[in-house]
Amino acid sequence: MQSSKKIKVLRILNRFNLGGPIYNVAMLTEHLPKEFETKLVGGKAMATEMDATFILTQQNIEFELIESMGRKISLFDDIRTFFRLRKIIKEYRPQIVHTHASKAGFLGRLAAISTGTPLLIHTFHGNVFHGYFNRFKTFLVKQVELRLAKRTHALIAIAPSQATELQFLNPQGHKNKIHIIPLGFDLSKFSDTAPIREDLRLKMNIATDEIAVGIVGRLVPIKNHQMFIEAASECLKNEGLRFKFYIVGDGEERVNLERLIAKDYPILKDRITFTSWIKEMEQFYPAMDLICLTSLNEGTPVSLIEAQAAGIPVISTSVGGVKDVISHLETGYILSSHSAQELASVIVELSMNSPLRLKMSKNARNFVLDLFSYQRLVREMSQLYKQLLNDEKP
């Protein structure tokens, strides 16, 4: 049995779906120093998402699933979740409640406030203030966040650009509550993938002279896969190059995207593959030559970090925390627009310039390993916990 003298942390995650947040909570739950004890709870992945509890199971991390906590607003389920979280807090009696992402941040912080939890911390993983809601709903979300921020001891941004957008949550004349702590991952599995590249490409039937281009993420409107598909069709008009394109992931837009290709881009019929979700991405990235991201909004895109860790140059729209993840022209390319023509042009340019791709590949690994190690994440978070606990002492 763990010592009662340990600092208890209740960590609450929106839902256990594949993405940056679950890697973040897994690393913090498993690797915080021994003076901390963590209980992890979270909601169930949606039917259109990949259930990522396998990540927790692989690391022998215990967790509690709250079935009623989902992404969408549901008065009945949200009330049930609030009282379930309140019960967990009262039984576990943590010194720290740390919520991750929007729904967990709303219900978890309300439950923690209602039980008098000493220390309350929230991490913004995405940016719900752009691209998700209409203007009125966005206004309401901001008002809720402003009120919750007053009762929250620390607000964590995962990128400098995100911290800038969150400054409106800092009360005027008060101590800065916003702390920048980037995500952290175990990137070691991507560090020595070059030896398996040839075998992977052989298994995927990618010829030596073909350029393999991938995009990874949920198939939902905000990821803007239509732009990737349109760019792919433009690339195939270049007679001097041969391409294969891969869409990794699944979601509500898959049927629409497949219909779009069949109707408007038949040139892609045998040149683009929907792989659905892939659990072992270290068995995918090394086969690629380029990885793209076409999102309309992002927090810190995991696919760009993992791809660079595997030495794959990346191309992305300039949204959210992307500029904090890519070193433009050094590890990849940040587009100036959401134009499929611009994306196609950059894909073709990099495909024809193998020395530049090799330079980006060499730079990419070191760039992300320095910024996104889980060791750095754990160190910075534990330091913040201790600092805040000391500040709260009478």
C-alpha positions in Angstrom: 0.0 0.0 0.0 1.2 3.5 -0.9 2.2 5.8 1.9 -0.4 8.3 3.0 2.4 10.9 3.1 2.7 11.0 -0.6 1.3 13.9 -2.6 -1.9 12.7 -4.1 -2.7 13.8 -7.7 -6.1 13.1 -9.3 -5.6 13.3 -13.0 -8.8 13.7 -15.1 -8.8 13.3 -18.9 -11.6 14.1 -21.3 -11.6 10.6 -22.9 -9.1 7.8 -23.5 -8.8 8.3 -27.3 -5.6 8.2 -29.4 -3.9 11.6 -29.4 -1.4 13.8 -27.5 -3.4 14.1 -24.2 -3.3 10.3 -23.5 0.4 10.1 -24.0 0.8 13.2 -21.8 -1.2 11.7 -18.9 0.4 8.3 -19.3 3.9 9.7 -18.9 2.9 11.9 -16.0 1.1 9.0 -14.2 3.9 6.6 -14.7 7.0 8.7 -14.3 6.4 11.4 -11.6 8.9 11.2 -8.7 8.2 8.7 -6.0 6.8 11.4 -3.6 3.7 11.6 -5.8 0.8 9.2 -6.1 -1.5 9.5 -9.1 -5.0 8.3 -9.7 -6.1 8.5 -13.4 -9.7 8.7 -14.5 -11.2 9.5 -17.9 -14.0 9.1 -20.4 -14.6 6.6 -23.1 -13.4 7.1 -26.6 -16.1 7.9 -29.1 -17.2 5.2 -31.6 -15.4 7.1 -34.4 -12.1 7.4 -32.4 -9.5 4.8 -31.6 -9.7 3.5 -28.1 -6.2 4.2 -26.7 -6.4 2.5 -23.4 -3.9 -0.1 -24.8 -1.3 2.6 -24.2 -2.1 2.5 -20.5 -2.3 -1.2 -20.4 1.1 -1.6 -22.1 2.6 0.5 -19.4 0.7 -1.2 -16.6 -1.0 2.0 -15.6 -4.2 1.6 -13.6 -7.1 3.8 -14.6 -10.8 4.3 -14.0 -13.2 4.7 -16.9 -16.2 7.1 -16.5 -18.7 5.9 -19.1 -20.8 9.0 -18.8 -18.0 11.5 -19.7 -18.2 12.2 -23.4 -17.2 14.9 -25.8 -20.6 16.2 -26.6 -22.7 18.3 -24.2 -25.4 16.1 -22.5 -27.1 17.5 -19.5 -28.0 14.0 -18.0 -24.5 12.5 -18.6 -22.7 15.6 -17.5 -24.6 15.8 -14.2 -23.8 12.1 -13.7 -20.2 12.7 -14.4 -20.0 15.7 -12.1 -21.3 13.7 -9.1 -19.1 10.7 -10.0 -16.0 12.9 -10.0 -17.1 14.6 -6.8 -17.4 11.1 -5.2 -14.0 10.1 -6.4 -12.4 13.3 -5.1 -14.1 12.9 -1.7 -12.9 9.3 -1.4 -9.4 9.8 -2.8 -8.8 13.2 -1.1 -6.1 14.5 -3.4 -4.0 17.5 -2.7 -3.9 18.2 -6.5 -6.7 17.8 -9.1 -5.2 18.2 -12.6 -7.6 18.2 -15.4 -6.7 17.7 -19.1 -8.7 19.1 -22.1 -12.1 20.9 -22.1 -14.8 18.6 -20.8 -12.6 17.2 -18.0 -11.5 20.8 -17.3 -15.1 22.0 -16.9 -16.6 19.1 -14.9 -13.4 18.2 -13.0 -12.7 21.7 -11.8 -16.4 22.2 -10.8 -16.2 19.0 -8.8 -12.8 19.9 -7.2 -14.1 23.4 -6.3 -17.2 22.0 -4.7 -15.1 19.7 -2.5 -12.5 22.2 -1.5 -9.5 20.6 -3.2 -6.3 22.5 -2.1 -4.7 22.8 -5.6 -6.4 22.9 -9.0 -4.5 22.8 -12.3 -5.8 22.6 -15.9 -4.0 21.8 -19.1 -5.3 23.2 -22.4 -4.5 20.5 -25.0 -6.3 22.0 -28.0 -7.8 25.4 -28.7 -11.6 25.4 -28.3 -11.7 29.1 -29.0 -11.1 28.7 -32.7 -12.7 26.5 -35.3 -15.0 24.4 -33.2 -18.0 26.6 -32.4 -19.9 29.5 -33.8 -19.2 33.0 -32.5 -22.0 32.8 -29.8 -20.9 29.4 -28.4 -17.3 30.5 -28.5 -18.2 33.6 -26.4 -20.0 31.4 -23.9 -17.0 29.0 -23.7 -14.7 32.0 -23.0 -17.0 33.3 -20.2 -17.0 29.8 -18.5 -13.3 29.6 -18.8 -12.8 33.1 -17.3 -14.9 32.1 -14.3 -13.1 28.8 -13.8 -9.7 30.4 -14.3 -10.3 32.6 -11.2 -10.5 29.4 -9.1 -7.7 27.6 -10.8 -4.2 27.9 -9.4 -2.3 27.2 -12.7 -3.3 27.0 -16.3 -0.9 25.1 -18.5 -0.3 25.8 -22.2 1.4 23.2 -24.2 3.0 25.7 -26.6 4.1 29.4 -26.5 1.6 30.3 -29.2 -1.2 28.8 -27.2 0.0 30.7 -24.1 -0.4 33.9 -26.0 -4.0 33.1 -26.9 -4.8 32.2 -23.3 -3.6 35.5 -21.8 -7.2 36.8 -21.6 -7.6 34.3 -18.7 -5.0 36.1 -16.5 -6.7 38.4 -14.0 -5.4 41.9 -14.4 -3.0 42.9 -11.7 -2.6 39.3 -10.4 0.2 36.8 -10.7 0.5 35.1 -14.0 -1.3 31.8 -13.9 -0.2 30.5 -17.3 2.7 28.2 -17.5 4.2 26.7 -20.7 4.9 23.0 -20.4 5.1 21.3 -23.8 3.9 17.7 -24.2 6.4 14.9 -23.6 6.7 11.5 -25.4 8.8 8.4 -25.4 10.3 9.0 -28.8 13.0 6.3 -28.5 11.0 3.8 -30.6 11.3 6.2 -33.6 15.1 6.8 -33.2 16.6 4.0 -35.2 14.0 3.2 -37.9 16.2 3.6 -41.0 17.3 -0.1 -41.1 13.6 -1.2 -41.4 12.6 1.3 -44.1 13.3 -0.9 -47.0 11.4 -3.8 -45.6 8.4 -1.7 -44.6 8.2 -0.2 -48.1 8.4 -3.7 -49.6 5.5 -4.8 -47.4 3.5 -1.7 -48.4 4.3 -2.3 -52.1 6.1 1.1 -52.4 8.5 1.1 -55.3 12.0 2.6 -54.9 11.2 5.5 -57.2 7.8 6.3 -55.6 7.4 9.2 -53.1 5.2 8.1 -50.2 3.2 10.9 -48.6 1.0 10.4 -45.5 -1.4 12.3 -43.2 -2.3 11.0 -39.7 -5.3 12.0 -37.6 -9.0 11.7 -36.9 -11.2 11.9 -40.0 -13.2 14.9 -38.9 -14.0 18.2 -40.6 -11.5 20.3 -38.6 -8.6 18.1 -39.9 -9.4 19.3 -43.4 -8.5 16.1 -45.3 -10.2 17.4 -48.4 -7.2 19.8 -48.9 -4.8 16.8 -48.7 -6.9 14.9 -51.3 -7.0 17.8 -53.7 -3.3 18.3 -53.3 -2.6 14.6 -53.9 -4.6 14.8 -57.2 -2.5 17.9 -58.3 0.7 16.1 -57.5 -0.2 13.2 -59.8 -0.4 15.6 -62.7 3.4 15.9 -62.5 4.6 13.4 -65.1 8.2 13.3 -63.8 7.3 11.9 -60.3 5.4 8.9 -59.0 3.4 9.1 -55.8 1.5 7.0 -53.3 -0.6 8.7 -50.6 -1.8 7.3 -47.2 -4.5 8.5 -44.9 -4.0 7.1 -41.4 -6.9 7.3 -39.0 -10.7 7.0 -39.0 -13.8 8.9 -38.1 -17.1 10.4 -39.2 -15.7 11.9 -42.4 -14.3 8.7 -43.9 -17.4 7.8 -46.0 -17.6 11.4 -47.3 -13.9 11.4 -48.2 -14.1 8.1 -50.0 -17.1 9.4 -52.0 -15.3 12.6 -52.8 -12.4 10.7 -54.3 -14.6 8.5 -56.3 -16.7 11.4 -57.6 -14.2 14.2 -58.1 -10.7 12.7 -58.0 -10.8 9.3 -59.8 -7.1 9.8 -60.7 -6.4 8.9 -57.0 -8.3 5.5 -57.2 -5.1 3.4 -57.1 -2.8 6.0 -55.6 -4.4 6.7 -52.2 -4.9 4.3 -49.3 -7.1 4.6 -46.2 -5.2 2.5 -43.5 -7.6 3.2 -40.6 -5.8 3.4 -37.2 -2.4 2.0 -36.8 -1.3 1.2 -33.2 2.5 0.8 -33.9 3.3 4.0 -35.8 7.0 3.1 -35.7 6.0 0.5 -38.3 4.5 3.2 -40.6 6.5 6.5 -40.5 9.8 5.0 -41.7 8.2 3.9 -45.0 7.2 7.5 -45.7 9.0 10.3 -47.5 6.8 13.2 -46.3 4.1 13.6 -43.6 1.4 16.3 -44.0 -1.1 18.1 -41.8 -3.9 20.2 -43.2 -5.8 21.1 -40.1 -7.9 24.2 -39.6 -7.0 24.2 -35.9 -4.5 22.3 -33.7 -2.9 22.2 -30.3 0.3 20.3 -30.5 0.0 17.8 -33.3 1.5 14.5 -32.3 1.9 13.2 -35.8 4.3 15.9 -36.7 6.4 15.2 -33.6 6.5 11.5 -34.2 7.3 11.8 -37.9 10.2 14.1 -37.2 11.5 11.7 -34.5 11.5 9.1 -37.3 13.5 11.4 -39.5 10.6 12.3 -41.9 10.2 15.9 -43.1 6.8 17.4 -42.5 4.5 19.9 -44.2 1.7 21.7 -42.3 -0.8 24.5 -42.4 0.1 27.3 -40.0 -2.4 26.7 -37.2 -2.3 26.5 -33.4 1.0 25.2 -32.0 2.4 24.1 -35.4 5.0 26.8 -35.5 6.3 25.5 -32.2 6.7 22.0 -33.6 8.3 22.6 -36.9 11.5 24.5 -37.7 10.5 26.0 -41.0 12.9 25.0 -43.9 15.0 23.1 -41.4 12.9 20.2 -40.4 9.9 20.8 -42.6 7.7 23.4 -44.3 4.9 25.6 -42.8 2.5 26.6 -45.5 1.4 30.3 -45.9 -2.3 29.3 -46.7 -4.9 26.6 -46.7 -4.4 26.2 -50.4 -4.2 22.7 -51.9 -2.2 24.1 -54.7 0.4 25.4 -52.4 0.6 22.1 -50.5 0.9 20.2 -53.8 3.7 22.6 -54.9 5.7 22.0 -51.7 5.2 18.2 -52.0 6.5 18.3 -55.5 9.4 20.6 -54.6 10.6 18.5 -51.8 10.1 15.3 -53.8 12.5 16.6 -56.5 15.0 17.9 -54.0 16.4 14.8 -52.2 19.4 16.7 -50.6 16.9 19.1 -48.9 14.8 16.2 -47.7 18.0 14.5 -46.3 19.0 17.7 -44.5 15.5 18.0 -43.0 15.5 14.4 -41.9 18.8 14.8 -40.1 17.6 18.0 -38.4 14.2 16.7 -37.5 15.2 14.0 -35.0 17.4 16.3 -32.8 14.8 19.1 -33.0 11.9 17.1 -31.5 14.1 15.0 -29.1 15.3 18.2 -27.4 11.8 19.7 -27.1 9.4 16.8 -26.5 11.1 14.2 -24.2 8.9 12.8 -21.5 11.8 13.3 -19.0 11.6 17.1 -19.6 7.8 17.0 -19.2 7.9 15.1 -15.9 10.7 17.3 -14.5 8.9 20.5 -15.3 5.5 19.3 -14.1 6.8 18.0 -10.8 8.6 21.3 -10.2 5.4 23.2 -10.8 3.4 21.0 -8.4 6.0 21.5 -5.6 6.2 25.2 -6.2 2.4 25.6 -6.1 2.0 23.5 -3.0 4.7 25.6 -1.3 2.9 28.8 -2.4 -0.4 27.5 -0.9 1.1 26.8 2.5 -0.1 29.2 5.3 
